[in-house]
């Protein structure tokens, strides 16, 4: 019988921001930062597991890991 993966959801919060992090099997899968001052829109930090990795136009992958992105449209 297969076992369930170890999943951990962490929330770190201070006066300036809130960070929501999802770990599955010890690897970071999803990070969302919600600032409390200045920029008020939450943004996502691209993780190295990279569902959003891009290509550099030459056929080689160019990783977006560590970059921040804002979701402009949600469906």
C-alpha positions in Angstrom: 0.0 0.0 0.0 1.6 3.4 -1.0 2.2 5.9 1.7 1.2 9.5 1.5 4.0 12.1 0.8 5.1 14.3 3.7 3.4 17.7 3.1 4.1 20.7 5.2 2.6 24.2 4.9 4.5 27.0 6.7 3.4 30.5 7.3 6.0 33.1 8.4 4.7 36.5 9.2 6.1 39.8 10.6 5.2 43.5 10.4 6.3 43.8 6.8 5.1 40.6 5.0 3.6 37.2 5.1 5.3 34.2 3.5 3.3 31.0 2.7 5.5 28.0 1.8 4.4 24.5 0.7 6.9 21.6 1.0 6.3 18.2 -0.4 8.8 15.4 0.4 11.2 18.0 1.7 11.2 20.1 -1.4 9.8 23.5 -1.7 6.9 23.4 -4.2 5.2 26.8 -3.9 6.1 30.2 -2.2 3.8 33.2 -2.0 4.8 36.5 -0.5 2.1 39.0 0.6 3.6 42.4 1.5 1.9 44.4 4.1 3.5 47.7 3.2 4.3 49.3 -0.2 3.4 46.8 -2.9 0.1 45.3 -1.8 -0.3 42.6 -4.4 1.0 39.1 -3.4 3.6 37.5 -5.6 5.0 34.1 -6.2 8.7 33.0 -6.0 9.5 30.5 -8.7 10.9 27.3 -7.1 13.7 25.2 -8.7 11.2 22.4 -9.3 10.0 24.8 -11.9 6.5 24.4 -13.3 7.2 27.8 -14.9 10.7 27.2 -16.3 11.1 29.0 -19.6 13.2 28.4 -22.7 15.9 30.8 -24.0 14.9 30.6 -27.7 17.9 28.4 -28.6 16.3 25.2 -27.4 18.1 25.2 -24.1 16.2 25.7 -20.8 16.6 28.9 -18.9 15.5 28.5 -15.3 13.3 31.1 -13.7 14.0 29.8 -10.2 14.3 32.5 -7.6 12.5 35.1 -9.7 9.3 36.7 -8.5 6.2 36.8 -10.6 2.8 38.4 -10.2 -0.4 36.7 -11.4 -2.2 39.2 -13.5 -5.1 37.1 -14.6 -6.8 34.2 -12.8 -9.2 31.8 -14.5 
